[in-house]
Amino acid sequence: MLDIKLVPVLLGGDLNSYNVARAFHEKYGVKTHVFGRYPIGPTKDSRIVDFHVVPKLDTDDIMVAEMRNFAEKNGGAALILLGCTDDYAAMIIRNKDRLEDKYICPYIDAELMDKLVSKAVFYEMCEKYGIPYPKTKVLTSEYSEGDFSEDSLGFSYPIIVKPSSSIAYWKHPFDGMKKVYTAENPAEAEKIVDEIYGAGYPDKMILQDMIPGDDSNMNVLTAYSDKDKKVKMMCLGHVLLEEHTPKGLGNHAAIITEHRPDITAPFRAMLDDVGYRGFSNFDIKYDPRDGSMRAFEINLRQGRSNFYITAAGINIAELLVRDNFLGETLDYTECKESHLWHTIPFGVVKKYVHDAPSLEKAKKLKREGKSKTSLWYAYDLMRSPKRLIWVAEHMRRQYGKYKKYCK
């Protein structure tokens, strides 16, 4: 048992928050306080979450005032503050000097954040550390029609189109927003870029070679760097299936953990060299054309699917507590055991995962009891009929969503 009064505080209310809250509850039996602008399903009617509604939480001064007020009411508690979206993580980083007298804020500084959140700068760092990434052209708002031709790009259509800064992108909403866009020809690519810049987006745009292959070519890598800015944990996950709704496109829905030191080593070197702190998360895709594993971006936080790590035996809450509150020196560890995590019904996994070896491995892990799903947490469903009904209905609806969007 801990001899401190541990109080985790999270910003955001989605599955990311619930995954972190469950890790804290499984290891330490504590309830997590989650702050968000409005209640949403994953953290609603939960016995392991105390949800606080703050309509303007996405405003820096209001967020800081709320956090300081909460800290005053919980004097003497061991408080740790985590952001569960890109935007909230960035807010904590920007305001660390106004929060660190009350909270542990395990994040990098704003100067390093400004470099890493730009995909354009991240790809420059990949060059330095020998990390493959997709062929890419970077556009500014001064683009011209000729920038979209295949001769100018150096690769052929269809291509991927996405903002260099996802934080800035989501601050300028418009109808039909997507996390990532696909363009079949130069005219379509230019139209997408026109629409994004027309909504007020101020940063660079990325035009990128589309790596062939379905969801099962995707991988996710999560790392934790301690207070001495050294990587102490890495966990690689082979993605079997992603979400396919327009705003959920790219969110992981089923993952099997794998041990691939050949993949993780250059990422570890990069994080150690730049002096990283806290959780980092990378999207990586296998390119069947040359057998490489190409990195797309870095997220300055734990990923939405972070329970794949806890489910595989490395509890992320324990890493945070041992490093920040117990003063322990963490040994470096990589996840070596294969484990299946899924946030959708296994029936959906069986129907929509078309990579036969991966599906057979998933079935084997399921039979062996080496699988978990985030929302089916017995403790949280007992004596909570509202939550049980919501989780059951949420799962049922996944069949319809995949039928509609996963072509």
N, C-alpha and C positions, 0 to 999 in steps of 0.2 A: 504493500500500500504506500501511496505517496504521503509524505509529511508536509505537503503544501496544498493550499486550496487552489486547484487548477481550474481556470475558467477560459476555455477557448472561445474566441470571438471571430466570426466570419462575416464577410461582406458579400452578399449575393444569396439567392435562394434556390439555385438550380441543383441538378444532380451532383455537380462538383461539391457543393456545400454539404449535401447529405452524405456523400462518400467520406468526406473528412470528419464529419460529426460521428459517423458510425465507427471510424477508426479510433477516435477518442473514447467513445463509449465502450467498445469491445475491450480496449486495453485498460482503461482507468475508471470506467463506470460513471463518467461525468456527463452532464448535459452541456451541449454547446449552444451558445447564444448566436443566433444568425440575424443579421440586419439586412433588410431589403426594401425596395420601394413599394412592393405589394406581395402578398402571399402567392406562392405557386406550388403546384402539386408535390414535388419531391420532398419539400420540407414542411408541408402543411399537415396539421393534426398528428404531429410526431411526438413521441414520448422522449426522444433523445435530443430534441431541438426546442429551444425557446425562441420563437420568431418575433422580431421587432419590426414594425412597419414604420419607415421613414420616407415619405413621398419624394423628398428632394435629396436623397442620400447620395446621388451622383454629383452633388455640388461640394467642392473641396471644403469650404468653411463649415457647411452643415455637417458633413461627415466627421470632421475633426471635433466639432462641438459635441456631437452625439457620443463619440468615442470617449472623450474626456469626461462627459457627464456620467457615462456608464462606469468608467473607472473610479470616479469619486464615490459612486454608490456601492462599489465593490472593493473598498479599501482593504489592503492586506492580501488580496487574491493574487495569484500568479497568472497574469493576463498575457495571452498571445493573440496577435491580430493577423489574420490571413485574408487575402482577396481571392475570390473564386471566379472572377472573370478578368480578362485583360485590363478592362477599364478600372476595376476596383484595385487590382494589384498596382497599377500605375498611380492611382490616387494615394495609396499607402506610401509608395516610394517617394512621390513628390512631397509628402507631408511628414516624412519620418522624424524630422527635427521637432515637430509639434506633438509627436505621439510617443517617442521613445522613453520619455520619463515615466510613462504609465504602462506601456506595453512592450513586450518583445515583438519586434517587427523584423523577421528574418528575410531581408531583401537586400538587393544591390542598391547603389546610390543612383540618383537621377542622371548623372553624367553618363554612366555606363548604360543605363536604360535607354537613353536617347540614341545610343549607337545600335544597341541590339534589336530594338523594336522595328528598325528599318530593315526590311528584307534585303534591300540593296546593299546595305553595310554588312549584314549577316553573310551574304554570299562572298563578299570580299574576305571575311574572316575564314570562311570555308576554304577558299583558295590557299590561305596561309597555312592551315592545319591539315591540308590534304583530304578534306571531306568532300566527296562528290556532291554536286547539286545539278538540277536541270539546266539546260541551256536557257539563257535568260536575256531579255532586253529590257532596260529600264527607261521609262518615259517620264517626262515632266509635263506640266500643263502647257508647255510650248510645243507640243507635238504637232506633226503634220500628217497628211494623208499617206505620204510615202513611207512613214515609219512602220506601217502595218503590212507592207509587202513581204513576201517570203524572202526575197533577195536581201532586204534590209534586216529581217529577223535572223536569218541564217539557219532557220529550221522551218518545217512545213506545217500547214494546217491539217487538222484542228489544233488549236492552242489553248492554253490556260490564261485567263486574264484575272488579275487580283490586285488589290491595293497593297502598296509596300507597307503601310502602317494600318493594321486592323483597328487599333485604338482610335485613330483619327477618322477612319472610315465609318464606324458605327455611330459617330457623333453627327453624321449628316445623312439622316434616313431619307428614303424615298420608296415609292411603291415598287415591289418586285426585287428588293435587295436580296442578294445571295452572299454566302461566305466566299464562294469561288464561282467563276464564270467559265464557260466553254464557248469559244468562237470557232465557227466552221470556215470562215473566210475573212479577208481583210475588212470588208464592209461591216460585218457583224462585230468584229473586234473594235473598230472605231466607234460604232454606236454604243457599245458598253462603256468605253472610256469616256465618251461624250456625256453619257448619263451620270456617271460617277462624279466627274468634275463639275457637271452642271448642278449637282446637289450641294456643292460647296466643299467637297473634299480637297484639302490643300497640299497633299504630299505626292510622292512619286507613285507611278503605276508599274506593275510587273506584267510583261508578256513572256510566256514561258512554254517551252517544249512540253507537249503532253506525253507523259510516260505511259506506254501501253499497259494494259492489265486491269483487272477489276480490284475490288476492295481487298482481296486476299494478297495483293502485292504490297499493301501498306504495312508499316511498322511504326511503333511509338516507343520512344525512349524517354524515361524519366530519371533525373538525377537529383541528389540532395547534396549541397555543399554546406559544410559546417561553419561555425562562427569564425574559424581561422581561414575560411575561404578555400577549403580543399574538398574535393568530391569524396564523399563517404558512402554513397549508395548509388547504384545504377540498376535499372530494371528495364529490359527490352521486352516489348510485347509484339507478337505477330498478329496483326489485325485480320480477322476473318470476315467481318462485315461492318459497314458503317451505316449511319442513318442516311436517308435519301430525301427527306422533306427539304424544301428550298432553303429554309434558314438553319436546318440541322445538318445540311450536307457536309460530310467530313467528320462529324462526331462519331467516335468509336462506339460500336454496339456489341461486339464480341471480340475477345482477345485471348490468345494463348501466350503465356510467358515463355521466353527462350533465352538460352545462354549463348551469347555470341561476342566474346571479348574482342574479336577482330573488328567488329562494328563499333563497340563502345569506346575503345581506346583513344581514337583521335578526338572524340567529343570530350572525354575526360581531360585530355591534354589542353584543349581549348579553354574549358571552364576554369581549370586551375591557373592557366596563364593569365586570363583576364581578371582574376580575382573575384569570381562569382560567389554569391551568397544565397542560400535558400534553395527552393525547388526550381528546376528547369525542365522543360518538356519539348521534345523534338518530334516532328512528323517526318518520316523517312519512307521512300518507296523503292522497291526493287525494280530495276530496269532490265527486262529480259533481253534487251538488245545487246548488252555488254556484260550483264551479271553484276553491275554495280548497285550500291544502295545509296540513293540520292536524297539529301536532306532538303526539306522545303522551308523550314522556319524554326525559330526558337520561341517558346512561350515562357514568360518570366514568372511562372507559377506552376503548381501542380496541375495536371490536365484534368479535364472534366471526368475522364474515365479512371481517375487515380485509384479507385478501389481494386483494380487489377493487381496492384502492388501489394496492398494489405491482404488480399485474398490469397496471394501466393506465399505469404508468410513473413513479409517485411512490413510491419505496421508503421505507417508514415507518422502517426501521432507519437509513437515511441521514439522515433528519430528526433522529432522536435523537442520532446520533453528531456530526453537524455542529454542532448546537445545544449539546450538553452536554460534549463532549470536545475538539472542535477549535476552539471559541471563535468560530465564524463567525456573522455576522449573516445570518439567512435572509431572502430576499426573499419577499413574499407570492405564493403560487401557488394556482390552482384547476385541478383536472383538467378539461381541455377535450376530450380525445380519447375517443371512444366505444370501449369495450372490454367484452367479455363475460367474466364470471367465473362458474363454476358448481362446486359441490361434489357434484353428483349426475351420473349419466350424461346425456349430451345427449339420449339417447332418452327419458328421463323428462321433460326440458324440453319436447321436441317434443310429447309426449302430453298433458301436463297444463297447459301454458300456453295459455289460450284467447283471449288478446288477440292478434288476428291481426297488427296492425302491429308489436307488440313481438316476436312470434315470428319474423316475417320479418326484422326487424332482427338478431335473434340468429343466425339462419341465415346472413345475409350476413356478419356479423362472424366466424362460424365458418369460412366459406369463405375469407375474407381472411386467416385466420391470426391474427385479433385476439381470441383467447380463451385462457383458461387455467383449469385446475382445480388446487386446492391439493395434493391428495394424489398426483397423477401427476407426481412430481418425479424425473426420470431419475437424478440423482446419488444420491438416497436409495434408489432401487429396485435399482440395480446391485449385484450381489454380496450382495443381501439377500433371499433367496427367501422368508423368513418374512414380511417386510413386503410383498413383491409379492403373495403369496397373500392376506394380510389385506386389502390395498387392493382387489384384484380381487373378493373375496367381499363386502366392504363395499359396493362399487358394485352388485354383482348384487342384493343384498338391498334396494336402494332401490326396485326395481321392485315388489316385494311390499309394502313399506311404503306406497308411494303408492297402490297398488291397494286396500289395506285402509283407509287413513285419509283419503285425499284424495277426498272425495265430489263 
